[in-house]
Amino acid sequence: MTRHLSYQLYSSRDAGPVAETLSMVAGLGYDAVEGYGALFSGAEAVAALRRALDVTGLTMPTAHVGWDMVRDDPGGVVDLARTLGVALVVVPGVDAAGWGGPDWHRFAAELAGAAAPLRQAGLTVGWHNHAAELTDVGGGTRAIDLLLAADPDLVWEIDVAWVARAGADPVAWIDRHAGRIAAAHLKDLAAPGAAADEEDGWADVGHGRLDWTAILDALDRSGAAHFVVEHDRPSDDRRFAARSIAALRGR
């Protein structure tokens, strides 16, 4: 099966101008990129990003847009999406209690309400997880279960490494919510004691300890359309991008 691979530009936020990152990513064979909030800081920055996408031939079908903007400026989100060709707007999390999560029951209703005007404009709205979404909110229900149950139109961008870091099995969670997973962050965990120079012990995809054959098979079963390579802060973003796409193309 051919998977169209995207690259989360947050992975290269320390590497210089975004136009250079897009050129690198395109040269390595990625089909798309996923933007994030800091790249959308003003009309001039967004226009420059649009030009760089056009030059490289890359698309941006998905983007991480901060919760504050989704909640407070839906018109701005719609304009941003139309300019960049984004179809799936992903809320990347909410910084509450040091990523311990908000009052999930209250937040689920707030998120559903904020998503409504974006959907009316033809956009799909998704949620990206960290470890907190695997918190039990009562009766064996996890926070991600609650978010998806509260809004039947919400989709999930599953970050498989954060699921694993929470002590859960990514394959089991992909299967649990098959049909609701529109995208996945493909991120790897370094073996204990390895990758000491990488932020938080992440690894190049296929060079850590996650079972990518099983994960990719589960994602294929789930119907996920967007496969987004990410590392929170690689020591060498070109190495990370190159080794990750090579590993994924081999599976």
CORQUIMO-V588363 format. One record per pair of residues at least 4 apart in sequence whose C-alpha atoms are under 8 Angstrom apart, sorted by the first residue. I is the first residue (numbers start at 1). GAP is how many residues later the second one is. D is the distance in Angstrom with one decimal. If there is no record, write none. Layout:
i	gap	d
I	GAP	D
I	GAP	D
This chain:
i	gap	d
3	224	7.2
4	26	7.5
4	27	6.0
4	28	7.7
4	221	7.9
4	222	6.9
4	223	6.6
5	25	5.5
5	26	5.7
5	27	6.5
5	221	7.0
5	222	5.1
5	223	6.0
5	224	7.2
5	240	7.8
6	24	5.8
6	25	5.9
6	26	4.4
6	27	4.7
6	28	6.6
6	220	7.1
6	221	5.9
6	222	4.5
6	223	6.1
7	4	8.0
7	18	7.3
7	23	7.0
7	25	6.4
7	26	4.5
7	27	5.9
7	221	5.3
7	222	4.9
7	223	6.5
7	234	7.9
8	25	5.8
8	26	4.6
8	27	6.4
8	28	7.9
8	220	6.1
8	221	6.0
8	222	5.3
9	4	6.6
9	9	8.0
9	12	7.8
9	24	6.5
9	25	6.0
9	26	5.7
9	27	7.0
9	221	8.0
10	25	7.3
10	26	6.5
10	220	7.7
10	221	8.0
10	222	7.0
11	219	5.8
11	220	5.2
11	221	5.4
11	222	5.7
11	223	6.8
11	226	6.9
12	4	7.8
12	9	7.0
12	221	7.3
12	222	7.8
12	225	5.9
13	5	7.8
15	6	7.5
15	222	7.3
16	4	7.1
16	5	7.5
17	4	6.8
18	4	6.2
18	31	7.6
19	4	6.3
19	30	7.3
19	33	5.4
20	4	6.3
21	4	6.1
22	4	6.0
22	11	7.9
22	30	7.1
22	31	7.2
22	34	6.8
22	36	7.7
23	4	6.1
23	33	6.1
24	4	6.3
24	214	7.5
25	4	6.6
25	5	5.8
25	216	7.3
26	4	5.4
26	5	6.9
26	6	8.0
26	30	6.3
26	31	7.6
26	32	6.7
28	213	7.7
28	214	6.4
28	217	7.7
29	216	7.8
30	28	7.9
30	215	7.6
31	27	5.8
31	28	7.0
32	26	5.0
32	27	4.7
32	28	5.6
32	29	7.3
33	25	6.9
33	26	6.4
33	27	5.2
33	28	7.6
33	29	7.7
33	195	7.7
34	26	5.7
34	27	7.2
34	28	5.4
34	29	5.0
34	30	7.2
34	194	7.3
35	4	6.8
35	25	7.1
35	27	7.2
35	28	4.7
35	29	6.0
36	4	7.2
36	27	5.9
36	28	4.6
36	29	6.1
37	4	7.2
37	27	6.3
37	28	5.4
37	29	6.1
39	6	6.6
39	7	7.0
39	10	7.8
40	5	6.2
40	6	5.5
40	40	7.8
41	4	6.2
41	5	7.3
42	4	6.4
43	4	6.1
44	4	6.2
45	4	6.2
46	4	6.2
46	34	7.6
46	37	7.9
46	38	7.8
47	4	6.3
47	36	7.9
48	4	6.3
49	4	6.2
49	35	7.9
50	4	6.3
50	33	7.1
50	34	5.9
51	4	6.2
52	4	6.3
53	4	5.8
53	5	5.2
53	6	6.3
53	7	8.0
54	4	6.9
59	26	7.2
60	24	6.5
60	25	6.1
60	26	5.7
61	24	6.2
61	25	4.4
61	26	5.4
61	27	6.3
62	24	5.3
62	25	6.1
62	26	4.7
62	27	6.0
62	28	7.1
63	23	6.5
63	25	6.6
63	26	5.4
63	27	5.9
64	25	6.2
64	26	4.8
64	27	5.7
64	28	5.7
65	4	6.8
65	5	6.8
65	12	7.7
65	24	6.5
65	25	6.1
65	26	5.5
65	27	6.9
66	4	6.4
66	25	5.8
66	26	6.5
66	27	7.7
67	4	6.0
67	24	5.8
67	25	7.5
67	26	7.2
67	27	6.6
68	4	5.8
68	5	7.8
69	4	5.0
69	5	6.8
69	7	7.7
69	8	7.0
70	4	5.4
70	7	6.6
70	21	7.7
70	44	6.5
70	45	7.5
71	40	7.8
71	43	5.2
71	44	8.0
73	4	6.5
74	4	6.2
74	40	7.8
74	43	6.6
74	44	6.4
75	4	6.3
76	4	6.1
77	4	6.1
77	41	7.7
78	4	6.2
78	40	6.6
78	43	6.9
78	45	7.8
79	4	6.2
80	4	6.3
80	6	7.9
81	4	5.6
81	5	4.5
81	6	6.8
81	8	7.8
82	4	6.5
87	35	7.9
87	36	5.4
87	37	6.2
88	35	6.1
88	36	4.7
88	37	5.7
88	38	6.8
89	34	7.0
89	35	6.2
89	36	4.9
89	37	6.1
90	35	5.8
90	36	4.4
90	37	5.3
90	38	6.4
90	67	7.4
91	34	7.6
91	35	6.2
91	36	5.0
91	37	6.1
92	35	6.2
92	36	4.8
92	37	7.0
93	34	7.1
93	35	6.1
93	36	6.4
93	37	7.3
94	5	7.2
94	7	6.9
94	8	7.4
95	4	5.3
95	6	7.0
96	4	6.3
96	5	5.2
96	6	5.4
97	4	6.2
97	5	7.1
99	31	7.9
99	33	6.5
100	32	5.5
101	31	5.8
101	32	7.4
102	5	6.7
103	4	6.0
104	4	5.9
104	33	7.5
104	39	6.3
104	42	7.6
104	43	7.7
105	4	7.0
105	41	7.3
106	4	6.6
107	4	6.0
108	4	6.3
108	38	7.0
108	39	5.1
108	42	6.1
108	43	7.7
109	4	6.3
109	41	6.8
110	4	6.2
111	4	6.1
112	4	6.6
112	38	7.3
112	39	5.7
112	42	7.8
114	4	7.7
115	4	6.3
115	10	6.3
116	4	6.3
117	4	6.5
118	4	6.7
118	5	5.5
118	6	7.4
118	7	7.4
119	4	4.8
119	5	6.0
119	6	7.2
124	30	7.7
124	31	7.7
125	28	7.8
125	29	5.8
125	30	6.4
126	28	5.5
126	29	4.5
126	30	5.2
126	31	6.3
126	56	7.9
127	27	7.3
127	28	6.5
127	29	5.0
127	30	5.7
127	31	8.0
128	28	6.3
128	29	4.8
128	30	6.0
128	31	6.7
129	4	5.9
129	15	7.8
129	28	7.2
129	29	6.1
129	30	6.0
129	33	7.2
129	34	7.8
130	29	7.0
130	32	5.2
130	33	7.1
131	4	7.6
131	31	5.3
131	32	6.0
131	34	6.7
131	35	5.0
132	11	7.5
132	34	7.7
133	9	6.6
133	10	4.7
133	11	5.0
134	8	5.2
134	9	5.9
134	10	6.5
134	29	7.3
134	32	6.7
134	34	8.0
135	7	5.3
135	8	5.7
136	4	5.8
136	5	5.6
136	6	4.4
136	7	6.4
137	4	5.7
137	5	5.5
137	6	6.0
138	4	7.5
141	4	6.1
141	5	6.8
142	4	6.4
143	4	6.3
144	4	6.2
145	4	6.0
146	4	6.0
147	4	6.5
147	7	7.8
148	4	6.1
148	5	7.9
148	6	6.0
148	7	7.2
148	8	7.9
154	26	7.5
155	25	5.0
155	26	5.7
155	27	6.0
156	24	6.0
156	25	4.7
156	26	6.0
156	27	6.7
157	24	6.0
157	25	6.0
157	26	4.5
157	27	4.9
157	28	6.8
158	5	7.9
158	16	7.8
158	23	6.9
158	25	6.6
158	26	4.7
158	27	6.1
159	4	6.4
159	25	5.8
159	26	4.5
159	27	6.7
159	28	7.1
160	4	6.3
160	10	5.5
160	24	7.1
160	25	6.3
160	26	6.4
160	27	6.6
160	28	8.0
161	4	6.0
161	9	7.7
161	24	8.0
161	25	7.4
161	26	5.4
161	27	5.7
161	28	6.3
161	49	7.8
162	4	6.2
163	4	6.8
163	5	5.6
163	6	6.8
163	7	5.8
164	4	5.0
164	5	5.8
164	6	6.1
168	5	7.9
169	4	6.5
170	4	6.1
170	45	6.9
171	4	6.2
171	43	6.9
171	44	5.6
171	47	6.0
172	4	6.0
173	4	6.3
174	4	5.8
174	7	7.4
174	44	6.3
174	45	6.6
174	48	6.7
175	43	6.6
175	46	7.9
175	47	6.7
177	4	6.6
177	45	7.7
178	43	7.3
178	44	4.2
178	45	7.0
179	43	5.4
179	44	6.0
179	45	7.7
180	42	7.7
181	41	6.5
181	42	7.0
181	43	5.4
182	41	7.0
182	42	4.4
182	43	5.6
182	44	6.5
183	41	5.2
183	42	5.8
183	43	4.4
183	44	5.9
183	45	7.3
184	35	7.9
184	40	7.2
184	42	6.3
184	43	5.3
184	44	5.9
185	42	6.4
185	43	4.8
185	44	5.8
185	45	6.2
186	19	6.8
186	41	6.7
186	42	5.7
186	43	4.7
186	44	6.0
187	15	7.3
187	16	7.3
187	17	7.3
187	18	5.8
187	42	6.3
187	43	5.3
187	44	6.0
188	14	5.7
188	15	5.0
188	16	6.1
188	17	5.0
188	18	6.9
188	19	7.3
188	20	5.4
188	21	6.9
188	22	6.1
188	43	7.9
189	12	6.3
189	13	4.6
189	14	5.2
189	19	5.1
189	20	5.8
189	21	6.6
190	4	5.8
190	5	6.1
190	11	5.5
190	12	5.3
190	13	4.9
190	17	7.4
190	18	4.4
190	19	6.1
191	4	7.8
191	17	6.0
191	18	5.8
194	7	7.4
195	6	5.9
195	7	7.2
195	8	6.7
196	5	6.6
197	38	6.5
198	4	6.2
198	5	7.2
198	35	6.7
198	36	5.5
198	37	5.8
199	33	6.7
199	34	5.5
199	35	6.7
199	36	7.9
202	6	7.8
202	29	6.6
202	30	7.5
202	32	8.0
203	4	6.2
203	5	5.4
203	28	7.3
203	31	8.0
204	4	6.7
204	27	7.3
204	36	5.3
204	37	7.8
204	39	6.6
204	40	5.6
205	24	7.6
205	35	7.8
205	38	7.2
205	39	4.6
205	40	7.8
205	42	6.8
205	43	7.5
206	4	7.5
206	6	6.7
206	37	8.0
206	38	6.4
206	41	5.4
206	42	7.1
211	4	6.2
212	4	5.8
212	39	7.9
213	4	6.1
213	38	6.6
214	4	6.2
215	4	6.2
216	4	6.1
217	4	6.3
218	4	6.2
219	4	6.5
219	5	5.8
220	4	6.3
229	12	7.8
229	15	7.3
229	16	8.0
231	9	7.9
233	4	7.9
234	6	6.6
236	4	6.3
237	4	6.0
238	4	6.0
239	4	5.9
240	4	5.9
241	4	6.2
242	4	6.2
243	4	6.1
244	4	6.2
245	4	5.9
246	4	6.3
247	4	6.9
